[in-house]
Amino acid sequence: TRLVGSEMCIRDSSHCVVYTGTHDNDTLLHWAETLNREPLRFARAYLDVESRQDVPAAVVRAAWSSIAELAIAQMQDFLKAGGEGRMNLPSTLGGNWCYRTKAEQYTEKLAAADPPAEPYLRSKVRSEIQMDHKEFEQALCKKLGTTPDKATPQALHSAIGDTVMETIAPDWRASRQAHLSGRRACYFSMEFLVGRAVQNNLLCLDLYDTVEEALRPYGVSLSAMDEIPDAALGNGGLGRLAACFLDSASTLNLPLDGYGIRYRYGLFEQHFEDGFQKETADDWTRWGDPWSVRCEADAVEIRYAGQTVRAVPYDMPIIGCKTRHISTLRLWQAEPVHTFDFQMFNQQHYLEASAESIAAEDISRVLYPNDDTREGKLLRLKQEYFFSAASLADILRKYRASHDNYDDLAQAVSIQLNDTHPVISIPELIRLLMQDGVAFDKALPIAKQVFHYTNHTIMAEALEKWDCGLVEELLPEVYGVILQIHEALMAELYAKPDWTAEQIAAMGIVRDGCVHMAHMAIYASAHPLSLIHISEPTRRVAISYAVFCL
């Protein structure tokens, strides 16, 4: 009953209460100890835990992490009390309403315990920032150094952004800490079409009318922000879906953070000449970007064969609607290790003096660069590996800050791969684990637990295939791991008694001179598949994988 109630709450509506028990219920610990085989199997599967002993704490986590407006856990359950902690024995005559714990029995446990609801922001339900229009007006004028009517829309946008960012800083910091205190999800995507930050953030914070009222005496309106370009971080449905996931999760107080690329020019701006579309660079940061924070201390180096670049993260807050929960979209910008060769410049080789900067910055310069040529394909593969490797380095650094080994990695983080672009993350994670002393036979099952993969369509042209020679040339260590994953898959397939050689060959990760990224994603991750817009050959392979994974 407890688990079914939790499941209903999580999936259906936030307008409800979820609780771990009342005075009439046994404690979770004693209840779990008495479960017979079938209920225990269901509890372990539903809560994603390994043992009977893990069930009580997992039930509490399921309640607190649900979308219910109110979640209640008995103090006895939080303190892991056994049957002696039960308050009431129903259907007994006399003496059933009494405390069955001794005085000060749990004093030490209570003193050492963290606030139970804090990691899930349950103690911070209400959200809007308490700031009236006069306070906002004063803060705005201080930032501008003048009055709003004398400021350009660009300066006004920066001042509003800076004011809001300072105001949300404590909640953002608390949310980041909360995400790291339990299991969190990370969404890897080449695109995040986040839309207009100023309007969206003010609406979520319930500050839109407050700011309008602060601007009204100066004859200024937030409609002036229409001149500010959107963040050019996505193109269409794929990027908008990713942004919507982050928005929704933040609003529901779910620990989900995004990882992607901070494109310098995004896709393109378009205009029309003589009835034909013309594309130009979308210089979306030319007026500044008040909604991002550069985190220099978290920069990492990404190594390709023959090139090393710096990945510098910029954090963007994803503000939940009417909640104090704020998720983080971490976007990586490619920069050179050495920005300028002074000696080369002094020898009057001016282009060569900046060659390293140009080559590095090209990686995050444009979304979906033309890949008609070999050079274009190399750049596209560099982009995918760049943000995948940087994001994994960041995740593992945070994980290792509180763990001595990788045994619990899948219990600490879940990584969702949006389409095949970030699938190179799978062999990269295995490579990193092996580099840290984990054997391949142990690293592969960890990766299978950590990664989850979905594709918005599985039309053949949407499922990336990389030339083996290209991958080996650019990422030789990663390619070696890909071959090991392929061999592991083949070994499992050949162990199937009724599978034909033709079926097995069709499911290979490395075949026909290419690395089939979708095949690797399906084999080495959890994988709900979309069967929308699918060709018959692709359908047959997808069904074969589904049967194989049962």
C-alpha positions in Angstrom: 0.0 0.0 0.0 2.8 2.4 0.8 4.5 1.8 -2.5 1.4 2.0 -4.6 0.5 5.3 -2.9 3.9 6.7 -3.6 3.8 5.6 -7.2 0.4 7.2 -7.7 1.7 10.5 -6.2 4.8 10.5 -8.3 3.1 9.9 -11.6 -0.3 11.6 -11.4 -0.7 14.8 -9.6 1.1 17.2 -7.2 -2.2 18.0 -5.5 -2.0 15.3 -2.9 -0.2 14.2 0.2 2.2 11.2 0.3 3.4 9.7 3.6 5.4 6.8 4.8 2.9 5.7 7.5 0.7 6.9 10.4 0.5 5.9 14.1 -1.5 2.8 13.0 1.3 1.6 10.8 4.3 -0.5 11.6 7.7 1.2 11.2 9.3 0.8 7.8 12.2 -1.2 9.1 10.1 -3.8 10.8 7.7 -3.9 7.9 10.6 -4.5 5.5 11.9 -7.3 7.8 8.6 -9.1 7.5 8.0 -8.9 3.7 7.7 -12.2 2.0 9.3 -12.9 -1.4 6.9 -11.3 -3.9 6.3 -8.0 -2.1 10.0 -7.7 -1.4 10.8 -8.3 -5.1 8.4 -5.6 -6.1 9.7 -3.2 -3.4 13.4 -3.7 -4.5 12.5 -3.3 -8.2 10.3 -0.2 -7.7 12.7 1.5 -5.4 15.8 0.5 -7.3 17.7 -1.0 -4.3 19.6 -4.2 -3.9 18.8 -5.5 -0.5 16.0 -5.7 2.1 17.9 -3.4 4.4 17.9 -0.6 1.8 14.1 -0.6 1.5 13.1 1.6 4.5 15.4 4.6 3.6 14.4 4.2 -0.1 10.7 4.5 0.8 11.4 7.8 2.6 13.4 9.1 -0.3 10.6 8.2 -2.7 8.1 10.2 -0.6 10.4 13.3 -0.3 11.4 13.3 -3.9 7.9 12.9 -5.2 5.9 15.8 -6.7 3.4 15.8 -3.9 2.7 19.2 -2.4 3.2 17.7 1.1 5.3 14.7 2.0 5.3 13.2 5.6 7.7 10.7 7.0 7.4 9.4 10.6 10.3 10.3 12.8 10.6 6.6 13.7 11.2 5.8 10.0 13.7 8.6 9.6 15.6 7.2 12.6 15.3 3.6 11.3 13.5 2.4 14.4 12.4 -1.2 14.5 9.1 -2.7 15.8 9.8 -1.2 19.2 9.1 2.3 17.7 5.6 1.6 16.7 3.2 3.9 18.4 -0.1 2.1 18.1 -1.2 -1.6 17.8 -4.6 -1.4 16.1 -7.5 -3.7 17.1 -6.2 -4.3 20.6 -8.1 -3.8 23.8 -6.5 -1.3 26.1 -3.1 0.2 26.2 -2.7 0.5 22.4 -2.2 4.3 22.4 1.2 4.8 23.9 4.8 5.5 23.1 6.9 2.4 23.0 10.3 4.1 23.0 12.3 4.9 26.0 13.1 8.4 27.1 16.1 9.8 25.2 16.5 6.6 23.2 17.1 8.4 20.0 18.7 11.6 21.3 22.1 10.9 19.8 20.7 9.9 16.4 18.6 13.1 16.3 21.6 15.2 17.2 23.7 13.7 14.4 20.9 13.7 11.8 20.7 16.2 8.9 17.4 18.0 8.4 15.5 15.2 6.7 13.6 17.3 4.2 16.5 19.7 3.3 18.0 17.6 0.4 14.7 17.7 -1.4 13.9 21.3 -0.6 10.8 20.2 1.3 11.6 22.9 3.9 11.5 25.6 1.2 8.1 25.3 -0.3 7.2 28.9 -1.1 9.1 30.6 -3.8 8.5 34.1 -4.9 11.2 36.7 -4.0 10.0 39.2 -1.4 10.8 42.4 -3.2 8.4 45.2 -4.0 8.7 47.5 -7.0 10.4 50.3 -5.0 13.2 48.0 -3.8 13.6 46.7 -7.4 13.6 50.2 -8.8 16.4 51.2 -6.3 18.5 48.2 -7.1 18.0 48.7 -10.8 19.0 52.4 -10.8 22.1 51.5 -8.7 23.1 48.9 -11.4 22.4 51.2 -14.3 24.1 54.3 -12.8 21.2 56.3 -14.2 17.4 56.0 -14.6 15.7 53.4 -16.8 14.4 55.9 -19.3 18.0 57.0 -20.1 19.3 53.5 -20.5 19.5 51.4 -23.7 17.4 48.2 -23.8 20.7 46.3 -23.7 21.9 48.1 -20.5 18.5 47.6 -19.0 18.5 43.9 -19.7 21.9 43.5 -18.1 20.9 45.4 -15.0 17.7 43.4 -14.6 19.6 40.2 -15.1 22.3 41.2 -12.6 19.7 42.2 -10.0 17.8 38.9 -10.3 21.0 36.8 -10.3 22.1 38.4 -7.0 18.7 37.8 -5.5 18.4 34.1 -6.4 22.0 33.3 -5.4 21.2 31.8 -2.0 18.5 29.5 -3.4 20.7 28.5 -6.3 23.5 27.6 -4.0 21.2 25.6 -1.7 19.7 23.8 -4.7 23.2 22.8 -6.0 24.1 21.4 -2.6 20.8 19.5 -2.5 21.4 17.9 -5.9 24.7 16.6 -4.8 23.4 15.3 -1.4 21.3 12.5 -3.1 20.8 10.9 -6.4 20.6 13.4 -9.3 20.0 13.2 -13.0 22.1 14.9 -15.7 20.7 15.6 -19.2 23.3 15.6 -22.0 22.2 17.4 -25.1 23.8 19.2 -28.1 21.0 21.7 -27.9 19.0 23.6 -25.3 16.6 26.1 -26.9 15.9 28.0 -23.7 14.0 31.0 -25.1 13.9 34.5 -23.7 15.5 34.4 -20.3 14.4 37.7 -18.9 10.6 37.2 -19.4 10.7 33.5 -18.4 12.7 34.0 -15.2 10.7 37.0 -14.1 7.4 35.1 -14.6 8.8 32.0 -12.7 9.9 34.2 -9.8 6.5 36.1 -9.8 8.5 39.3 -10.4 7.1 40.3 -13.8 4.5 42.7 -12.6 6.9 44.0 -9.9 9.4 45.0 -12.5 6.8 46.5 -14.8 5.6 48.6 -12.0 9.2 49.7 -11.2 9.7 50.8 -14.8 6.3 52.4 -15.4 7.1 55.8 -13.9 10.0 56.2 -16.4 7.8 55.3 -19.4 9.6 52.1 -20.0 8.2 48.6 -20.4 9.6 45.1 -20.4 8.5 45.0 -24.1 11.8 46.7 -24.7 13.5 43.4 -24.0 12.1 42.1 -27.4 15.3 43.6 -28.9 17.5 41.3 -27.0 18.3 38.1 -28.9 17.5 34.7 -27.5 20.4 32.5 -26.4 21.5 30.7 -29.6 21.9 27.3 -28.0 19.5 25.2 -30.0 17.7 24.8 -33.3 14.3 23.2 -33.0 12.4 20.4 -31.4 15.4 18.5 -30.0 16.7 21.6 -28.2 13.2 22.8 -27.1 12.4 19.4 -25.6 15.6 19.5 -23.6 14.9 22.9 -22.3 11.3 21.9 -21.4 12.6 18.9 -19.4 14.8 21.2 -17.4 12.1 23.7 -16.8 9.6 21.1 -15.7 12.0 19.2 -13.4 13.0 22.4 -11.7 9.4 23.4 -11.1 8.7 19.9 -9.7 11.8 20.1 -7.4 13.5 17.2 -9.1 17.3 17.1 -9.1 18.0 17.4 -12.8 20.8 19.4 -14.3 21.7 19.9 -18.0 25.1 19.7 -19.8 25.8 21.1 -23.3 27.9 23.5 -25.3 28.0 27.3 -25.1 27.9 28.2 -28.8 29.5 31.5 -29.8 27.2 32.0 -32.7 24.6 29.3 -32.4 23.0 28.3 -35.7 22.4 31.4 -37.7 20.3 34.5 -38.1 18.2 34.7 -41.2 16.9 37.5 -43.3 15.5 37.6 -46.8 16.8 39.2 -49.9 14.9 39.2 -53.2 12.7 36.4 -51.8 15.6 34.2 -50.7 16.8 33.3 -47.3 20.3 34.6 -46.3 22.1 33.3 -43.2 24.5 35.3 -41.0 26.2 34.6 -37.7 23.9 34.9 -34.7 26.1 36.9 -32.3 23.8 36.5 -29.4 26.3 37.5 -26.7 27.4 40.8 -28.3 25.5 42.7 -25.6 26.7 40.5 -22.8 25.1 37.5 -21.0 23.9 38.4 -17.5 22.2 35.0 -17.1 25.4 33.0 -17.1 28.2 32.7 -14.6 31.7 31.7 -15.7 33.2 29.0 -13.4 36.9 29.2 -14.2 37.8 27.0 -11.3 35.9 24.0 -12.8 37.6 24.2 -16.2 39.0 20.9 -17.6 41.4 20.0 -20.4 40.1 17.9 -23.2 42.6 15.9 -25.2 42.3 14.8 -28.8 45.1 13.2 -30.9 47.3 16.2 -31.7 45.3 18.8 -29.9 44.4 19.8 -26.3 41.8 22.4 -25.5 40.3 23.9 -22.3 36.6 23.4 -21.6 35.4 26.3 -19.5 31.9 26.0 -17.9 29.3 28.7 -17.8 26.4 28.0 -15.5 22.9 29.2 -16.3 20.1 29.0 -13.6 17.0 27.1 -14.6 14.4 28.7 -12.3 11.4 26.6 -11.2 8.0 28.2 -11.4 6.8 29.2 -7.9 9.4 27.2 -6.1 12.8 28.1 -4.6 14.4 25.2 -6.4 16.8 26.2 -9.1 18.5 23.7 -11.4 21.7 24.3 -13.4 22.4 24.2 -17.1 26.2 23.9 -17.4 27.5 24.9 -20.8 31.1 24.4 -22.0 33.0 26.9 -24.0 36.1 25.8 -25.9 39.2 27.9 -25.3 42.9 27.4 -26.1 45.4 26.2 -23.6 47.8 28.9 -24.8 45.9 31.9 -26.1 48.7 33.6 -28.1 52.2 32.7 -29.4 54.1 35.9 -28.8 57.3 34.7 -30.4 55.5 33.7 -33.6 53.8 37.1 -33.7 57.1 38.8 -33.2 58.5 36.9 -36.2 55.6 38.5 -38.2 53.7 35.2 -38.6 50.5 36.8 -37.5 47.9 34.1 -38.4 50.1 31.3 -37.0 50.4 33.3 -33.7 46.6 32.8 -33.1 46.2 29.4 -34.8 45.8 27.5 -31.5 43.1 29.9 -30.4 41.2 29.7 -33.7 41.3 25.9 -33.7 40.1 25.6 -30.1 37.4 28.2 -30.4 36.0 26.6 -33.6 34.8 23.7 -31.5 32.2 25.7 -29.7 31.7 28.4 -32.4 28.7 27.1 -34.3 25.9 24.6 -33.7 25.9 21.8 -36.3 28.7 22.9 -38.6 28.5 21.8 -42.2 29.9 18.2 -42.3 30.0 17.6 -46.1 33.7 17.2 -46.0 36.1 15.2 -43.8 37.2 18.4 -41.9 33.5 19.1 -41.2 33.0 15.6 -39.8 36.1 15.9 -37.6 34.8 19.1 -36.2 31.4 17.6 -35.5 32.9 14.6 -33.7 35.2 17.0 -31.8 32.1 18.9 -30.6 30.3 15.8 -29.4 33.4 14.4 -27.5 34.2 17.9 -26.1 31.1 18.4 -24.1 30.6 14.7 -23.3 34.2 14.4 -21.9 34.0 17.7 -20.0 30.6 16.9 -18.5 31.8 13.4 -17.3 35.0 14.9 -15.8 32.8 17.3 -13.9 30.4 14.6 -12.7 33.2 12.3 -11.6 35.0 15.1 -9.8 32.0 15.9 -7.7 31.3 12.2 -7.1 34.8 11.4 -5.9 34.7 14.3 -3.4 32.4 12.1 -1.3 33.3 8.6 -2.4 36.4 6.4 -2.3 35.4 4.1 -5.3 32.9 3.9 -8.1 30.7 1.1 -6.6 27.9 3.6 -5.9 28.2 5.8 -9.0 24.9 4.6 -10.5 23.1 5.3 -7.1 24.5 8.9 -7.2 24.0 9.9 -10.8 21.8 9.0 -13.8 22.8 10.4 -17.2 20.2 10.8 -19.9 21.6 10.9 -23.5 19.4 13.0 -25.8 19.8 11.4 -29.2 23.0 9.9 -30.5 25.2 13.0 -30.2 26.4 12.4 -26.7 26.6 8.6 -27.0 30.4 8.9 -27.2 30.0 9.5 -23.4 29.6 5.7 -22.9 33.1 4.6 -24.0 34.5 7.8 -22.4 33.1 7.0 -19.0 34.5 3.4 -19.3 37.9 4.8 -20.3 37.9 7.2 -17.3 37.0 4.4 -14.9 39.7 2.1 -16.4 42.2 4.9 -16.2 41.3 5.1 -12.4 42.0 1.3 -12.0 38.5 -0.2 -12.7 38.6 -3.3 -14.9 36.6 -3.2 -18.1 34.4 -6.1 -17.0 33.4 -4.0 -14.0 33.3 -0.6 -15.8 30.8 -1.8 -18.5 28.1 -2.8 -16.0 28.5 0.5 -14.2 28.0 2.4 -17.5 24.9 0.3 -18.3 23.4 1.4 -14.9 24.5 5.1 -15.2 23.3 5.8 -18.8 19.8 6.1 -20.2 19.2 6.7 -23.9 16.3 8.0 -25.9 16.0 9.2 -29.5 13.2 11.4 -30.7 13.2 9.5 -34.0 15.0 6.4 -35.2 15.0 7.2 -38.9 18.2 5.7 -40.3 19.6 9.2 -41.2 19.0 10.4 -37.6 21.2 7.6 -36.1 24.8 8.6 -36.3 27.4 6.3 -37.8 31.1 7.4 -37.6 33.8 6.1 -39.8 36.1 3.9 -37.8 39.2 5.5 -39.2 38.0 8.9 -38.2 37.2 7.9 -34.6 40.5 6.1 -34.2 42.4 9.0 -35.6 40.9 11.6 -33.4 40.2 9.5 -30.2 42.4 6.4 -30.3 41.9 5.4 -26.6 38.1 5.9 -26.9 38.1 3.8 -30.1 39.9 1.0 -28.2 37.1 1.0 -25.6 34.5 0.9 -28.4 36.0 -2.2 -29.7 35.9 -3.8 -26.3 32.2 -2.9 -25.9 31.6 -4.4 -29.4 33.4 -7.6 -28.4 31.3 -7.9 -25.2 28.1 -7.5 -27.2 29.2 -10.1 -29.7 30.1 -12.6 -27.0 26.6 -12.2 -25.4 24.9 -12.6 -28.8 26.8 -15.7 -29.8 25.8 -17.3 -26.5 22.2 -17.1 -27.7 21.3 -20.5 -29.0 18.7 -19.5 -31.6 20.3 -16.4 -33.1 21.5 -16.5 -36.7 24.8 -15.1 -37.9 22.8 -12.6 -40.0 20.9 -11.3 -36.9 24.0 -11.0 -34.9 25.9 -9.1 -37.6 23.0 -6.6 -38.0 23.3 -5.7 -34.4 27.0 -5.1 -34.3 28.4 -1.8 -32.9 31.4 -1.9 -35.2 30.5 -3.1 -38.7 30.9 -2.1 -42.4 33.7 0.2 -41.3 31.5 2.4 -39.1 30.8 2.8 -35.4 27.0 2.6 -35.0 26.3 4.9 -32.1 22.6 4.0 -31.6 23.6 0.3 -31.3 26.2 1.1 -28.6 23.6 3.3 -26.8 21.0 0.6 -26.8 23.4 -2.1 -25.6 25.2 -0.1 -22.9 22.4 1.8 -21.3 18.7 1.7 -20.3 16.9 2.5 -23.5 13.3 3.4 -24.2 13.0 3.6 -28.0 10.7 5.6 -30.2 9.3 3.8 -33.2 8.1 6.9 -34.9 9.3 7.5 -38.4 11.2 4.3 -38.7 12.3 2.4 -41.8 11.7 -1.4 -42.0 15.4 -2.4 -41.7 15.9 -0.2 -38.7 12.6 -1.6 -37.2 14.0 -5.1 -37.5 17.2 -4.2 -35.7 15.3 -2.3 -33.0 13.0 -5.3 -32.3 16.0 -7.6 -32.3 17.6 -5.5 -29.6 14.4 -5.4 -27.6 14.2 -9.2 -27.6 17.9 -9.5 -26.7 17.5 -7.1 -23.7 14.5 -8.9 -22.2 
